[in-house]
Amino acid sequence: MAKAHLRMLVALSILISACLPAYTQNQEPQPAASLSPSSTASPADPEDSTQLVLIKSPKPSYPIEAERQGVQGTVWIHLLISETGDVEKTDVISGDPDLARAAQEAMKKWKFKPYIRNGKPAKVSTKMSFDFAFKDNITESSVPPDSPANASPSPAEAAGTPDGESSGSPAQRLRISSGLAHRLLLHDVAPTYPLEARRRQIQGTVVLQATIGKDGLIQNLKVLSGDPILVKAAQGAVEQWRYRPYVLNGNPVEVETTIKIQFHM
């Protein structure tokens, strides 16, 4: 099985379409600390930028050791971008160390269109993500990503109160069944069986509690149970999953579900 694993064709999945909205829609780029406070800034110029525009993005190489070990996962990097659009500094926020170093080296060579604020080029900081996955492990759904799920769950599929609605108790995130969540899955990355787990003949099920944001992206993963070696492989895959937004009463809502990943030799 190890030889078959090494023969696997590997491709880095850099989901620009997924990571760009993270700062163009949900997180407005913030001025670097060296700029004047926004409270003293002049009124916004009509030509001011509304989003960062990436114009050059060389891809990182998959780290050899990470490839050999079958390591997958999402890496988040903080970027400081100069007035000319060059990446001035990178800092790792989260992710596997080997994958993070590869992402950093690539992102240092990235180029953005200068960000205009108050009519002038300005330094900005933002965070971006890379998804590292083996090509053969990726499955895409044929369902259009902009086709939201209409929330008409049975009592067995959903429970709780969505954020923003209350029945006298604190707001509670809407919970949906694992089966319903699976039907919403658009982008699935299968975990690889860790080599160490194979050598030690470790098998079992990893149970994760996932929070899925209004945009269909995994916002948080909590480990409920599982062998630590298997947990790392499961997390590295599941954190890259993407779903159709779950819609309730015409509005996308954040949901919580349970994901079970089985490892059997």
C-alpha positions, 0 to 999 in steps of 0.5 A: 500500500505504501508503494501505491501511495507514493505512485499517487499523482499529487497536485496542490489545490490552491483554491483562489476562488475560495480564499479571495472572498475571505477578504474581499467579502467577509474581511475588508483589508485593514490599513497597516499600523503605520498609516494614520488612524481612520478617524483622521482620514479624509473622506473616501475617494471615488477611486478607492479600492474596495477589494484586493486584486491578486495579479500574480500568484506562483504556486508552491511545491508540495513539500516532499516529506509531507507528500511522503507522509500523506499530509493534507490540510489548510494553511492560513498566512497573514500578509503585509502588502506594500504600497506597490502591491508586493508582499512585504511580510508573511506570518503563519497563522495556522497549519502544518509547519511543512505546508506552511513554509511552502505556502509562505515561500510562494506567497512572498512572490505574489503581486497585488494591484496597489490598494488605493485608500483616500486616493493614494496607494496604501499598505494593507494587511490581510490573511489568506489560505492555501488548501493542500490536497492530493488530486486523487482525494478530491471529489467535486459535486455536480450541484452548482455552488450557488444553489443553496439548500432550502431548510425543510428538515425533519425533526431528526435532521435539525434541532436548535435555534439559529443565531439571531432568533431566541425563544427566551434562552441564549441564541443557539447554533442550528444543528443538522444531522450528519446525513443532511450535511453530507447531502450539502457537500460540494467539495470533498477531500478524502483523508489519507491513511497515515503511514505510521498508523499503517505500520502500527496497525491502528484502525478506528473512527474519528468523530469531529464536530464541525461548524459550517459558516453561512458561506458553506466553509468549515469555520471550526473543527472540534475533536470528539474522539479518535486516535491522535494519529488518525485525528490529524489526517481526518482534520487535514482533509475535513477542514477543506470541505465546502458545502452549499449554504444552509438556508432557513426562512430565505437566509443562510445560517451557520450550522453545526454537525457531526462528521465521522471518518473511518480508517480501516486497513 
